[in-house]
Amino acid sequence: EGRLLFDNLKKTVGYALTANIPELTPFLLFIIAGIPLPLGPIAIVLICIGSDISPAISLAFEMAESNIMKRPPRNPETDRLASHRLMFHSYAQIGMIESAAGFLTYFVVMGESGFMPYTLLGLSTAWNEPNSNVQDSFGQDWSFENRKQLEFTCHTAFFVSIVVSQWVNLIICKTRRNTFFKLGTRNYYTFFALMAATCVAVFLTYCPEIGGHLSFSEIRLDWWIVPVSFSMLIFMYDELRKYFIRHSKGIIETLFLY
């Protein structure tokens, strides 16, 4: 029970930490590259206390992996709950893929609205100026009100992208070493958690009475599909990572087993 508890706590922490990167990188590019803000602070709060709560809790009910009693006792000095390997996995691997999914969705929304990616660099100052009009890539003028409506649409699309990416992140966090197909879906809390996260996203996106007051805006259904390819990439990458961990020792296990 002690090993299972520690395993599940690690999975929960790994799942929760991953979303920090796609939440942070929009602000970094807003500051460094001067692009209009891709993700709003309210959306970040709603990810942390809304869509990510139930999936993180569901990982506490995971069953033990097949090799849990074959492992040597953990070293409390090196095998910590939030170890550097766990942060490397969550931040530098899965988190970066989720960030890429969010930015692709952002650029698709902007591009289909008339703003090509190269025109967004350094645009944030003029974008946030209430008394100026901004021209898109096709020479159309955008008023401040219209720009803000488009910005809220981008916030919503980026938020949805993180939610979709976190669907798969929850699936891959169910195991640390074994393939997902071996453990299966015996933890039925996972299904309820995925449904709860999706309902939060749908409610905020398509309920203007609530979402409109939280800087959310309705988005097209096909924009939900944009991050799906990155979700598939996350799943395939993690299955490959676990395969090499199971069949290799030494540096592979040291670097990639959190």
PEUR-V794891 format. One record per helix or strand of 3 or more residues. SS is the DSSP state (hx for helix, st for strand). FROM is the first residue (numbers start at 1). TO is the last residue. Records with the same first field share a line. If there is no record, write none. Layout:
SS->FROM-TO / FROM-TO
//
This chain:
hx->2-32 / 41-51 / 53-61 / 84-113 / 117-119 / 124-127 / 144-172 / 180-183 / 189-206 / 208-214 / 221-224 / 228-247 / 251-256
//
